[in-house]
Amino acid sequence: MSVFTVFHGYVCKILESLSSAQDVLDLSKITIEPTRDPAHGDIATNAAMVMAKPMGLNPRQLAEKIVHGLSSLKEVEKIDIAGPGFINLTLSPLFWHDQLKEILTQKEHYGDSDIGGGEKVNVEFVSTNPTGPLHTGHGRNAILGDAIASLLQKAGYKVCREYYVNDAGGQTNALARSVHLRYREALGGTINDDAFKEGMYPADYLIPVGQKIAKEYGEQWINKPETDWLDLFREIAVAEMMKDIRADLEKLGVVMDVYTSEKALVKAGNVDKTLKLLRDQGDVYEGVLTPPKGHIVEDWEERSQTLFKATAYGDDVDRPLQKSDGSWTYFASDIAYHVDKLERGFSHMIDVWGADHSGYVKRLTSAVKAATNGKANLEIKVCQMVNFLENGVPVRMSKRAGTFITINDVVERVGKDATRFMMISRHQDMPIDFDLAKVVEHSKDNPIFYIQYAHARICSVLRHVETIFPDIKQNLAEKASIELLTDESELAMIKLLANWPRQVDVAALMREPHRLANFLYDLASQFHALWNKGKDNTHLRFIDPDQKELTNARIALISAVAIVISSGLTLFGITPVQEMR
């Protein structure tokens, strides 16, 4: 249990003891946080500020009563009331030493929590159309979704990672036609760029698919009408593209629990069933859309069509559900798909989308609310673009892909771990400038190197200390004289480490893994500073051959640093290194 959870409990008990029997206190707004300035103490609470009014006291009066209750705790060394009623607490070194023992005892499970309460959550991400290899935007989506899923698991949720395969739309027909051209080319035909009409896929990655079909079927489909070969070519092309996509995801360290086919949902009648439900409750009607004022809506057509009453749920315009050829729109299938998630037991859903789908958020959230009668909680996270550079210069497009850089190109260039870290190093709302040269530099400006270097340095110290004190690393939580850690920099390190569980909980609740990336960098920075302090002051070195007990205590401290760094990197799907090459 984290220091913040412990003191939240203490404060809540004090408030409950001060309240009258008829009071019903809402304690959810009480926060226990690190102080912004260490000179003001270790932790602070807003309890008196947020609870004064419901308890009929002014904040200062309530703060004094809370302070009176906290002052008896042996963990508390000093308490101050700041301003109108904020309470700052300085905790005893003994308390912080106990926190270090907890890290050493829990090891990689330090920071695990049960805030999720075992709730089932479906995290759907990537879900790109199976029309080509994953590009770098898909890569950011994949890594962000995977990191969010891992965060939720550490916080006590039961998570399902899911990929929705859009294999029923017009784009897969365009894919099939593109493959047919490559099939003809494999059989000796000449295909020029003009043969690929708008919306088709002229890049080289479809050449092997055409060759595969040519090898298996020969000239069987050369002169046949499209109606004869389209379904077969679409099926083969989608299967081959999904094979490539799965391979790309595997290289990123992403493993999906479920792949759901749009085509299978449509075939099973899920879309018909969902649209009937919406129609029966008055949310679907036949009508003609008027041109929206002030902006252009791409799917607007001046014709009678089947529409979802999105405006009843806060959207700007009502949305089409059926195309002029009678087939369902992506929107219709997406509604049915999210209803299917609910029927599979996932009332809580998180979708991770690319920036090009940001305008689609309101319509889907409103439709899912309508189709599930408010039973489904849908969150949508939109991640922005990734700009690839080489020493500050934009990188050229991939020749194989034709119009984009593939994620496979990036992984082969800088490795999985650097790719994963960079993709979650910033908030998803912010674009990323990914410099391929910088992410492999051995410098403080390269965060993944700086964090890995801290872990490798610790591993080096742990190997070295065994040559001096062979039994020193055994059962550090119980045998190390941790009370010998009295230097301010050592205590500051423990205080930072003790903030890890809170950081995990906040990152999980906010769905923001970049918070942990920033925390790991700060932790590495503080460790390197402690290392350098030992170089300047021999009394602060981790290993002192003349002082086994003090060495043991410091080995316990840096072992805890390694535990948290390793836990954080592993959470991100990154392998902690034991030595730098």
CORDA-V743754 format. One record per backbone hydrogen bond with DSSP energy under -1.0 kcal/mol. CO is the residue of the C=O (numbers start at 1). NH is the residue of the N-H. E is the energy in kcal/mol with one decimal. If there is no record, write none. Layout:
co nh e
CO NH E
CO NH E
This chain:
co nh e
2 6 -2.5
3 7 -2.2
4 8 -1.8
5 9 -2.0
6 10 -1.9
7 11 -2.5
8 12 -2.3
9 13 -2.1
10 14 -1.9
11 15 -2.4
12 16 -2.4
13 17 -1.9
14 18 -1.3
15 19 -1.2
20 23 -1.3
27 30 -1.3
31 46 -1.1
33 44 -2.9
37 40 -2.7
38 41 -1.7
42 35 -1.4
43 89 -3.2
44 33 -2.5
45 87 -2.0
46 50 -2.0
47 51 -1.9
48 52 -1.1
51 55 -1.3
52 57 -2.5
53 56 -1.6
58 62 -2.2
59 63 -2.8
60 64 -2.1
61 65 -1.6
62 66 -2.4
63 67 -2.8
64 68 -2.0
65 69 -1.6
66 70 -2.3
67 71 -2.3
70 73 -2.0
73 76 -1.1
75 92 -2.8
78 90 -3.1
80 88 -2.9
82 85 -1.5
82 86 -1.9
86 82 -3.4
87 45 -2.2
88 80 -2.6
89 42 -2.7
89 43 -2.0
90 77 -2.9
90 78 -1.9
92 96 -1.6
93 97 -2.6
94 98 -1.8
95 99 -1.5
96 100 -1.8
97 101 -1.7
98 102 -1.8
99 103 -1.8
100 104 -2.1
101 105 -1.9
102 106 -2.8
103 107 -2.5
106 109 -2.1
107 110 -2.3
109 112 -2.4
114 117 -1.3
116 119 -2.0
119 158 -2.6
121 160 -2.4
122 350 -3.1
123 162 -2.5
124 352 -2.4
125 127 -1.6
129 131 -2.6
134 407 -2.7
135 139 -1.8
136 140 -2.0
137 141 -2.0
138 142 -2.9
139 143 -2.4
140 144 -2.8
141 145 -2.6
142 146 -2.2
143 147 -2.4
144 148 -2.6
145 149 -2.3
146 150 -2.2
147 151 -2.5
148 152 -2.5
149 153 -2.0
150 154 -2.3
151 155 -1.6
152 157 -2.7
153 156 -1.5
154 113 -2.3
155 116 -2.7
156 118 -2.6
158 121 -2.9
160 123 -2.9
161 257 -1.8
161 258 -1.8
162 125 -1.9
163 260 -2.8
165 167 -1.9
165 262 -2.7
170 174 -2.0
171 175 -1.9
172 176 -2.2
173 177 -2.2
174 178 -2.0
175 179 -2.4
176 180 -2.0
177 181 -1.5
178 182 -1.7
179 183 -2.5
180 184 -2.4
181 185 -2.2
182 186 -2.2
183 187 -1.0
184 189 -2.5
185 188 -1.8
192 195 -1.8
193 196 -1.1
197 200 -2.2
203 206 -1.1
204 207 -2.1
206 210 -2.2
207 211 -2.3
208 212 -2.1
209 213 -2.1
210 214 -2.2
211 215 -2.3
212 216 -1.8
213 217 -3.0
214 218 -1.9
217 220 -1.6
219 222 -1.6
225 228 -1.8
226 230 -2.6
229 233 -2.7
230 234 -2.5
231 235 -2.4
232 236 -2.5
233 237 -2.7
234 238 -2.7
235 239 -2.0
236 240 -2.4
237 241 -2.7
238 242 -2.7
239 243 -1.7
240 244 -1.9
241 245 -2.7
242 246 -2.7
243 247 -1.8
244 248 -2.5
245 249 -2.6
246 250 -2.4
247 251 -1.9
248 252 -1.2
249 254 -2.9
250 253 -1.1
258 163 -2.3
260 165 -3.3
261 265 -1.8
262 266 -2.5
263 267 -2.5
264 268 -2.0
265 270 -2.2
266 269 -1.4
269 273 -2.4
270 274 -2.5
271 275 -2.7
272 276 -2.0
273 277 -1.9
274 278 -2.2
275 279 -2.4
276 280 -2.8
277 281 -1.4
278 283 -3.0
279 282 -1.6
283 309 -3.1
285 307 -3.0
287 305 -2.6
297 300 -1.7
301 303 -1.8
305 287 -2.4
306 321 -2.7
307 285 -2.1
308 310 -2.6
308 319 -1.7
309 312 -1.1
310 313 -2.1
310 315 -2.0
311 314 -1.2
319 308 -3.2
321 329 -2.0
323 326 -1.7
327 323 -3.2
329 333 -1.8
330 334 -2.7
331 335 -2.0
332 336 -1.9
333 337 -2.5
334 338 -2.1
335 339 -1.9
336 340 -2.2
337 341 -1.7
338 342 -1.8
339 343 -2.3
340 344 -1.2
341 346 -2.2
342 345 -1.9
347 377 -3.9
348 122 -2.3
349 379 -2.8
350 124 -2.8
351 381 -3.2
353 383 -2.9
354 357 -1.9
355 358 -1.5
357 360 -2.0
358 361 -1.3
360 364 -1.7
361 365 -2.5
362 366 -2.1
363 367 -2.0
364 368 -2.9
365 369 -1.8
366 370 -1.9
367 371 -3.1
368 372 -1.8
369 374 -2.2
372 375 -1.7
377 349 -3.0
379 351 -2.9
381 353 -3.2
385 432 -2.0
387 434 -2.9
388 395 -2.4
389 436 -2.8
390 393 -1.3
393 390 -2.4
398 402 -2.1
400 205 -1.1
405 136 -1.6
406 410 -1.3
407 411 -2.5
408 412 -2.5
409 413 -1.2
410 414 -2.8
411 415 -2.1
415 419 -1.7
416 420 -2.9
417 421 -2.5
418 422 -2.3
419 423 -1.9
421 424 -1.0
422 425 -1.0
427 430 -2.2
428 384 -2.4
432 387 -3.5
434 389 -2.6
435 439 -2.0
438 441 -1.5
441 443 -1.2
443 446 -1.5
446 450 -2.4
447 451 -2.3
448 452 -2.4
449 453 -3.0
450 454 -1.4
451 455 -1.9
452 456 -2.8
453 457 -2.6
454 458 -2.0
455 459 -2.3
456 460 -2.1
457 461 -2.2
458 462 -2.6
459 463 -1.9
460 464 -2.3
461 465 -2.7
464 467 -1.3
465 469 -3.4
469 472 -2.0
471 474 -1.2
475 479 -2.8
476 480 -1.7
480 482 -1.8
481 484 -2.0
482 485 -2.2
484 486 -1.4
487 491 -2.3
488 492 -2.4
489 493 -1.5
490 494 -1.9
491 495 -2.4
492 496 -1.9
493 497 -2.5
494 498 -2.5
496 499 -1.3
497 500 -1.8
499 503 -2.2
500 504 -2.4
501 505 -2.3
502 506 -2.6
503 507 -2.6
504 508 -2.4
505 509 -2.7
506 510 -2.4
507 512 -2.4
512 515 -1.6
513 517 -1.5
514 518 -2.3
515 519 -2.0
516 520 -2.7
517 521 -1.7
518 522 -2.2
519 523 -2.7
520 524 -2.6
521 525 -2.6
522 526 -2.3
523 527 -2.2
524 528 -2.8
525 529 -2.0
526 530 -1.9
527 531 -2.5
528 532 -2.5
529 533 -1.9
530 534 -1.7
531 535 -1.3
532 536 -1.7
533 537 -2.3
537 540 -2.3
538 541 -1.3
544 547 -2.3
547 551 -2.3
548 552 -2.8
549 553 -2.0
550 554 -2.2
551 555 -2.6
552 556 -1.9
553 557 -1.7
554 558 -2.5
555 559 -2.1
556 560 -1.7
557 561 -1.7
558 562 -2.3
559 563 -2.2
560 564 -2.2
561 565 -2.6
562 566 -2.8
563 567 -2.5
564 568 -2.7
565 569 -2.7
566 570 -2.5
567 571 -2.1
568 572 -1.3
569 574 -3.0
570 573 -1.7
